[in-house]
């Protein structure tokens, strides 16, 4: 997919910032691609970009309207139809990372064809995958895993890949979700792959490579989340990681969208090792990434220090403290 920037980021009527995490992710990692935002009445998210209509954004140079909202089930509300049609009329392409295809809204495909515009359904793979084989592949792999969904697995993986590159360690960030694909320019939306082929898609995404090369793979869901554990397990088996980092948000009491309590970080470490050994017998934890955005400086220091002492791994906030300590630990243990 060649999705052309600059972007107009559509936030819809997002009820909080987390509901617009796709837009925030693009802004954080591809700021130079982001021109403006488009919000509906009642929207509680704000990227700090200029508010523009699609016509205004097109006149200012935007090329694509990106739907930057996530929701349960990945649906396209009927209330967005006119916004999408207006974007096409203004001369913009439209990209979406939701499960529902843009053409599922009446008249959208016809309008795009009539205006000579393109529709990008980022979440839908454009190729077929084989089933996973579990055969050993050359190269090294690191996977981010989580105590929950939406705890920072993508940001952690991006930060690790950035830090490795800065240290001249050969590496690639491997995107497994819609936002990561929009940031990286490629990847596979793992949760949209037919279940039998999830592990195979992960194997395809992180193929044989040079012995010193790292694939840093964006994690999805959580092995403990009743909604997404199946996707998480398939990704774990197919990624065949040598190393993993546990990502956590310390202020939550229950997992997002369900009433289940968050697992302990140690439970996630133990379960990831137990399940990951199927395809990577030497799998090991190399760090803990804690999203401390809701804490002040003192709270951040206390939480990170406690986690490092309790679990015996470097504990970082990828955004606030960086991930250098995790890279140092990887080198120290000889991975």
C-alpha positions in Angstrom: 0.0 0.0 0.0 1.2 3.5 -0.9 -0.8 5.8 1.3 0.1 9.3 0.4 0.7 11.9 3.1 0.1 14.5 4.4 -2.8 13.2 6.4 -6.1 14.7 7.7 -6.7 12.7 10.8 -10.4 11.9 11.4 -11.2 11.5 15.1 -15.0 11.1 14.8 -16.7 11.4 18.1 -14.0 9.6 20.1 -15.0 9.5 23.8 -11.4 9.7 25.1 -7.9 9.9 23.8 -7.4 6.1 23.9 -10.3 5.7 21.5 -8.3 7.7 19.0 -5.0 5.8 19.6 -4.5 5.3 15.9 -4.4 9.0 15.3 -2.2 9.6 18.3 0.2 6.9 17.3 0.7 8.4 13.8 1.1 11.8 15.3 3.8 10.6 17.8 5.9 8.7 15.2 5.1 10.5 11.9 4.5 14.1 13.0 5.6 15.5 9.6 2.9 13.5 7.9 0.1 15.0 10.0 -1.5 18.2 8.7 -4.9 18.6 10.5 -7.6 16.9 12.4 -11.3 16.6 11.8 -13.6 16.1 14.8 -17.3 15.6 15.1 -19.5 17.1 17.8 -18.8 15.6 21.2 -15.3 14.4 20.4 -13.2 14.2 23.6 -9.9 13.7 21.8 -7.6 16.5 20.6 -4.3 16.0 18.8 -3.4 19.7 19.0 -3.5 20.0 15.2 -5.6 22.6 13.4 -9.2 21.6 13.0 -10.2 21.5 9.3 -12.9 20.3 7.1 -11.9 17.9 4.4 -12.1 20.7 1.8 -9.9 23.0 3.9 -7.4 20.2 4.4 -7.3 19.3 0.7 -6.7 23.0 -0.1 -3.9 23.1 2.4 -2.2 20.1 0.8 -3.6 17.0 2.5 -3.7 13.9 0.3 -5.4 11.3 2.5 -8.0 11.3 5.3 -7.0 8.6 7.8 -9.6 7.3 10.2 -7.8 7.6 13.4 -10.4 6.0 15.7 -10.7 2.5 17.1 -13.9 0.9 18.5 -15.2 -2.4 19.7 -15.6 -4.6 16.7 -13.9 -2.2 14.3 -17.2 -1.0 12.8 -17.8 2.0 10.6 -20.8 4.0 12.0 -23.3 5.2 9.5 -22.8 8.7 10.9 -19.3 8.7 9.3 -20.6 8.1 5.8 -21.1 11.7 4.9 -17.7 12.7 6.2 -16.1 10.0 4.1 -18.1 11.0 1.0 -17.1 14.7 1.6 -13.4 13.7 1.8 -13.7 11.9 -1.5 -15.5 14.8 -3.1 -12.7 17.1 -1.8 -10.1 15.0 -3.7 -8.7 13.0 -0.7 -8.0 9.3 -0.6 -9.4 7.6 2.5 -7.6 5.0 4.7 -9.1 3.0 7.5 -7.7 0.5 10.0 -11.1 -0.8 11.1 -12.4 -4.3 10.5 -15.3 -3.1 8.5 -14.3 -2.2 4.9 -14.8 1.3 3.7 -16.8 0.0 0.7 -19.3 -1.5 3.2 -20.9 2.0 3.6 -23.4 2.6 0.9 -22.2 4.7 -2.0 -18.6 5.0 -0.8 -17.0 2.7 -3.4 -19.0 4.3 -6.2 -18.1 7.8 -5.1 -14.4 6.9 -4.8 -14.5 5.5 -8.4 -16.3 8.5 -9.7 -13.8 10.9 -8.1 -10.7 8.8 -9.0 -9.8 8.4 -5.4 -8.4 5.3 -3.5 -9.8 3.5 -0.5 -7.2 1.8 1.8 -8.5 -0.9 4.2 -5.2 -1.3 6.1 -6.5 -4.0 8.4 -7.2 -6.4 5.5 -4.2 -8.3 4.2 -3.9 -8.4 0.5 -2.1 -11.7 0.3 -2.6 -15.3 1.6 -0.4 -16.9 4.3 0.6 -20.5 5.0 -0.1 -22.2 8.3 2.7 -21.8 10.9 5.4 -24.5 10.8 7.4 -23.6 13.9 10.7 -24.3 12.2 13.7 -22.4 13.5 14.6 -19.3 11.5 17.9 -17.4 11.4 18.1 -14.0 13.0 16.9 -12.7 16.4 13.4 -11.6 17.4 11.9 -9.6 20.2 8.2 -9.5 20.9 6.3 -7.0 23.1 3.6 -8.7 25.2 1.1 -7.1 27.6 -0.9 -7.5 30.8 -3.8 -6.0 28.7 -4.6 -4.5 25.4 -3.7 -0.8 24.7 -0.9 -0.6 27.3 1.9 0.5 24.9 3.2 -2.6 23.1 3.5 -0.7 19.8 5.2 2.3 21.4 7.6 0.0 23.2 8.5 -1.9 20.0 9.0 1.3 18.1 11.2 2.7 20.8 13.3 -0.4 21.0 13.8 -0.5 17.2 14.7 3.2 17.3 17.3 2.7 20.1 18.8 -0.3 18.4 19.2 1.6 15.1 20.8 4.5 17.0 23.4 1.9 18.3 23.9 0.5 14.9 22.3 -2.8 15.7 20.6 -4.2 12.6 16.9 -4.2 13.2 13.4 -3.8 11.7 10.2 -2.8 13.4 7.5 -5.3 12.3 4.0 -3.9 12.5 1.1 -6.2 13.4 -1.7 -3.7 13.8 -3.3 -1.0 11.7 -1.6 1.9 13.4 1.8 0.3 13.2 1.3 -0.3 9.5 0.4 3.3 8.9 3.6 4.3 10.8 5.9 1.7 9.3 4.5 1.7 5.7 4.0 -2.1 5.8 3.1 -5.1 8.0 0.2 -7.5 8.7 -2.9 -6.7 10.8 -2.7 -10.0 12.7 -6.2 -9.8 14.2 -7.7 -9.7 10.7 -5.9 -12.9 9.6 -8.0 -16.2 9.6 -7.2 -18.0 12.8 -5.5 -21.0 11.3 -3.0 -18.7 9.6 -2.1 -16.2 12.4 1.2 -18.1 13.3 2.0 -18.4 9.6 1.5 -14.7 9.0 3.8 -13.9 11.9 6.4 -16.2 10.4 6.1 -14.5 7.1 6.5 -11.1 8.8 9.7 -12.0 10.5 11.6 -14.3 8.1 15.1 -15.7 8.1 17.6 -13.0 8.5 21.3 -12.3 9.3 22.4 -13.9 12.6 22.9 -10.4 14.3 19.6 -8.9 12.9 16.7 -8.2 15.2 13.1 -8.2 14.2 11.2 -6.1 16.8 7.7 -7.3 16.6 4.7 -5.3 17.8 2.5 -7.3 20.2 -1.2 -7.6 20.2 -3.7 -8.2 23.0 -2.8 -10.3 26.1 -2.6 -14.0 26.8 -4.9 -13.1 29.8 -7.6 -11.1 27.9 -10.7 -13.2 27.2 -11.4 -11.3 24.0 -7.9 -11.4 22.4 -5.9 -14.2 23.9 -6.3 -16.3 20.7 -4.6 -13.7 18.5 -1.9 -13.1 21.1 -1.0 -16.8 21.3 -0.9 -17.2 17.5 1.4 -14.2 17.2 3.6 -15.5 20.0 4.0 -18.9 18.3 4.7 -17.5 14.9 7.0 -14.7 16.0 9.3 -17.3 17.7 10.8 -14.6 19.9 14.2 -15.0 21.6 13.3 -12.2 23.9 10.1 -10.4 25.1 9.3 -7.3 27.0 6.2 -7.1 29.2 4.1 -4.0 28.8 1.9 -2.7 31.6 -0.4 0.2 32.6 -0.3 0.5 36.4 -3.5 2.4 37.1 -5.9 -0.1 35.7 -8.0 -2.4 37.9 -9.6 -4.4 35.1 -8.8 -5.2 31.5 -10.1 -2.8 28.9 -13.6 -3.7 27.8 -14.2 -6.5 30.3 -14.5 -7.1 34.0 -11.5 -9.4 34.4 -8.8 -8.1 36.7 -5.3 -7.5 35.3 -2.8 -10.3 35.8 0.4 -9.8 37.7 3.4 -9.0 35.6 5.1 -12.2 36.9 2.0 -14.2 35.7 2.5 -12.8 32.2 6.2 -13.6 32.3 5.6 -17.2 33.3 2.7 -17.7 30.9 4.7 -16.2 28.0 7.6 -18.5 28.7 5.4 -21.6 29.1 3.5 -21.0 25.8 6.4 -19.5 23.9 8.6 -22.6 24.4 6.6 -24.4 21.8 8.4 -22.7 19.0 11.3 -20.9 20.9 12.7 -23.2 23.6 15.1 -20.5 24.9 12.6 -17.6 25.1 13.2 -15.2 27.9 12.0 -11.9 29.4 14.5 -9.0 29.0 12.5 -6.1 30.4 9.4 -4.5 31.6 7.8 -1.4 30.0 5.4 0.5 32.1 3.2 3.3 30.7 3.5 5.9 33.5 1.6 8.7 31.6 -0.9 9.0 34.4 1.8 9.4 37.1 3.9 12.3 38.3 7.7 12.1 38.3 7.8 10.8 41.8 5.2 8.2 41.1 7.0 7.1 38.0 10.3 6.7 39.8 8.6 4.7 42.5 6.7 2.3 40.2 9.6 1.7 37.9 12.0 1.1 40.8 9.5 -1.3 42.5 9.0 -3.3 39.3 12.7 -3.7 38.6 13.3 -4.8 42.2 10.3 -7.2 42.3 10.8 -8.9 39.0 14.6 -8.7 38.4 14.5 -7.0 35.0 15.1 -3.4 33.9 11.9 -1.5 34.1 11.4 1.6 31.9 8.8 3.9 30.4 9.6 3.9 26.7 8.5 7.5 26.3 9.6 9.1 29.5 12.9 7.3 30.3 13.7 5.5 27.0 14.5 1.9 26.6 18.3 2.0 26.8 18.4 -0.1 29.9 16.6 -3.0 28.1 19.1 -2.9 25.2 21.9 -2.8 27.8 20.4 -5.9 29.4 20.1 -7.7 26.1 23.8 -7.1 25.4 24.7 -8.1 29.0 23.1 -11.5 28.7 24.6 -12.2 25.3 21.5 -12.2 23.1 
